[in-house]
Amino acid sequence: MIEDMLRTPAAVQDSERHTAHNYHPLPVVITSAEGAWVTDVDGNRYLDCLAGYSALNFGHRHPTLVAAAHAQLDRLTLTSRAFIHDQFADFCRELAALCGKDLVLPMNTGAEAVETGIKVARKWGYQVKGVPAGQANIVVAEGNFHGRTTTIVSFSTDSDARADFGPYTPGFRIVPYGDLAALTEAIDEHTVAVLLEPIQGEQGVVVPPEGYLPGVRRLCTERDVLFIADEIQSGLGRTGATFACEQEGVVPDMYLLGKALGGGIVPVSAVAADADVLGVLKPGQHGSTFGGNPLACAVATEVVRLLATGEFQRRSAALGERLHAGLRGLIGKGLVAVRGRGLWAGLDIDPALMSGRQACERLMERGVLAKDTHGSTIRLAPPLVITEEEIDHAVAQLTAVLAG
């Protein structure tokens, strides 16, 4: 009887019985995982080509990260920031070095990092730039996804994320993504920051036009405006570099990090910037009970050390070329377009053929997990530990799905 209740249909129904329906997951119930593979309650194995929206860049249960978590669990898990713990300094110092910044402010979730970035930018605007009180504005892009808090959805253009959650937070100006002229027009003397994803993930892995990010950097410098790069999905090796901005030769004033920083084990996020920016915060003005906790720092320090070797960035770049070459071969054979960098791809399926959801359901039946977004688009973001053979397998299964 107990064994029967564990089987997929019953487990799917049970998981939804007492859960708010804010997600529409694929009907698979995962019970274990390792590397790039997960196993469901029926013993079926699937190649994970979503990697927790890039939170699992280093794969499931990476041995170095799991060992760090186990060791820290036996010692200390939380002090709050009221006290200092012995994992904190190493994490902050090594992450700051990875980012090339002076200071780090640890938080928990990506949305918290974005909220922190907004608060810091406004405070910098008032205290450093001299913007009159209450008049700061931040320029953002259409199609953005920075989280789902009430402030963040106030400048979302996704009706699902935004509708019926008002009243909305003022102080944001929305311009088309990739349009430097529109951005130039939107900035005025009260603008304190431009907040952008170097590659828009939720929108379908949308890469901006060549020269756009360098243009944003120049404009922000000229107009005394902070350039805030939301690298929560695009950063930490995903695109073939530590940060997606690097591939355009751009250094923002502030990095917003998360997802992969916690190694798929604990939620960890951070804001990284120089002292003339993050230094505007004083004790009591911002914080988090769990932000920078010992367990999070122990795991995240090992994540930073994995990235410091450059191995995962090189793997993403090389394997990404193989992935994109295979996907481009399907254009005109069910795919309309392929976008992305490194081990990150957005695929537009011919809507006359099937929806993105249908494609993901059929891929699941063939042992590959992916996620749809915005109708006929699906995203592929496999762990950076994936092999050439596994990439070829994923492309082969997609080929079969598109062929019907």
Sequence and secondary structure as in RCSB ss.txt:
>XXXX:A:sequence
MIEDMLRTPAAVQDSERHTAHNYHPLPVVITSAEGAWVTDVDGNRYLDCLAGYSALNFGHRHPTLVAAAHAQLDR
LTLTSRAFIHDQFADFCRELAALCGKDLVLPMNTGAEAVETGIKVARKWGYQVKGVPAGQANIVVAEGNFHGRTT
TIVSFSTDSDARADFGPYTPGFRIVPYGDLAALTEAIDEHTVAVLLEPIQGEQGVVVPPEGYLPGVRRLCTERDV
LFIADEIQSGLGRTGATFACEQEGVVPDMYLLGKALGGGIVPVSAVAADADVLGVLKPGQHGSTFGGNPLACAVA
TEVVRLLATGEFQRRSAALGERLHAGLRGLIGKGLVAVRGRGLWAGLDIDPALMSGRQACERLMERGVLAKDTHG
STIRLAPPLVITEEEIDHAVAQLTAVLAG
>XXXX:A:secstr
 HHHHHSHHHHHHHHHHTS       S  EEEEEBTEEEETTS EEEESSHHHHTTTT BT HHHHHHHHHHHTT
     TTS  TTHHHHHHHHHHHHT SEEEEESSHHHHHHHHHHHHHHHIIIII   TT  EEEEETT     SH
HHHTT   HHHHTT  S    EEEE TT HHHHHHH  TTEEEEEE SSBTTTTSB   TTHHHHHHHHHHHTT 
EEEEE TTTTTTTTSSSSGGGGGT   SEEEE GGGGTTTS  EEEEE HHHHTT  TTSS  SSTT HHHHHHH
HHHHHHHHT HHHHHHHHHHHHHHHHHHTTBTTTEEEEEESSS EEEEE TTT  HHHHHHHHHHTTEE EEETT
TEEEE   TT  HHHHHHHHHHHHHHHH 
